[in-house]
């Protein structure tokens, strides 16, 4: 056997011995229980187009974080805002009680494009101004700062409803275990 063939055969044997390769999941975090080690996320149905995630697959995925803290980055920040649909002027928000997606129509008040995440106007967002009946949101992915108005019943929701949770990717071999 020639030396290159022996190396290829050895490499194949090592790969075959490793077993099955894992998969990668992606979603937006809607809840995180640090003590239980569970991240709840809404997965992306449009994973083939990473520039336009949908985050609309239900039921929510519950994933156990890795046993070793070295295998994970910082704790994920949860939020219930999944998407700002500018074309249809609606917000897609996760309702944890019903485990459903709500489509909240809005009236655009102001939109600023090319706003840096370090801009002072993005500090402390989302901001709900109940007196003016407005919500100000910032999307780091699109660099757009948006002020909008929703119907009065939605203004009673907590600020976490208007916060976009972190986008996470996780590697797994066994579903539900990162």
N, C-alpha and C positions, 0 to 999 in steps of 0.2 A: 504494500500500500504506500502510495506517495505521501510525503509529509503534509501537503495542503489537504489531501483527502482525509488524512487522519485528524487534522485539526477540525475540518468541517464535521466529521463524524462525532468527534468529542463534543463540539458545540451543540449538535443536534441532540445528543444524549443528555446533555445538561438541560437544554430547554424542555425536552420531553419529560425529564424528571421533575421539573418545576410544577408540572400540572397545568391546569387551566389558567389562562390570563384573566385578570379582573376586568371590571367595567368602570366607567366614570358616570356619575350622576351630577346633575346641576339643578339648582333651584334658588328661590328667594326665601330667606328665613322669616317665618311668621311667629315662631316661638322658640325659646331656648330654656331648658331646665338644666342648669349646671349641675345640681346635686344628683339628679337622675342620669345625667350624661346623655340627654336626648335633644336633638335638634329637629324641629318640625318645619318642613319647607314645602312650598308649592313648586313643583317641577315645571320645566320649560317644554312645551309641546313643539316648539319651533327650533329645536337644537341644531338643525342643519343650517340655520341662518343666525349665527351668534350675534350679529349686529342688531337683530330684531327679536329679542326674546319675548315670549308670550306669558309665561308663568300662569298657566291655566289648567294644569292636570290635577284632577281631584280623584280620590280623597288625598289629603296632604300626606306626604311621605314623612315617616318618623324614623330618624337615623340615629343609631347609637354612635357617640363620638369614639375615636380611637382610645384604647386603654392607656397608651403612653402619651403624655402631653407633648413629647417631642414630635409626634406624628401629626400634630395639629397646629394651626396658626393661632392667632388670638381668638378669644371667644366671639362668636358671631352676634351681631346686633339684630334683634328682631324688629319687625314693623309689619303693618297690615296693608300698606299701599303697594300694589303689585305693578301697576302700570298707569301712566298718564297717556290716554289715547287722544292725542291732539286732533286727529282727523275727525273723530266723531264727538269731540268735546265731552269726554266722560272719563272718570277715574275708575279703575278696577281695584276694589278693596276686598280683602278676605274677611268674612264674618266667621269668627271662631265658634260661636254658639251653634250656628247652622252648618258649619263646615261647607260654606258656599261662597261663590264670588258675587259681589254686588257691583252693579254698574251705576255709578253716581254721575248724573249729568251736571255739567258746570257751565258757568258764564265766564268767559275770559275777561279779566280786568286789565292785566298787563303782563307782557311777556318780554323778557330780556334775554338775548342770545349771547353766546361767547362769554359767559360769566365764569370766572375762575373759582374753583372750590375754596380758595384762600381769600376771596373777596369778602369784605366785612359784611356785605348784605346777606351772605349765606350763613352767618353765625346764628345759632339758636333756631334753626329751621327743623321741622316745619313750625310755622307760627300761625296760630288760630286767633283771629281778631274778631271776637263775638260781637263787639260794639259795631264794627263796620261790616260784619257778616262776610269776612273774607278769610282765605287760607293762602299762605305763601309757601311754596314748595320749591325745592331745588333738585335738579337731576344732574349728578356729576357725569353720567354717561353722555348726556346730550349737551351739557353745560348751559342749560336753560333755567332761568329763574322765573317762576310763574306765580302770579297772584290771580286768584279766581274766587268766584262766589258759588256756593252750593245752597240748596234748599235748607231752610231753618232746622228741620229735624236732624240733619247731618251735622250741624254745628255743635250739637250736644255730645257727639262722639269724643272720646279722649284723643289727645294728640298722637298717641301711638297708631291710631287708625290712619293718620296722614303721613306717617313715617315709612319710608321704603326700607325694608330689611336688607341686610347684606346679601349679596349674591355669593353662593358657595358652590364649589366643585368638590366632590369627594370620590375617592377610589374605593371600590368594594369588590370582594369575591363572593360574599354572602349578602343577599339583600337585607337592608336594615342595619348593617354593621360597617361603618367606615373603617 
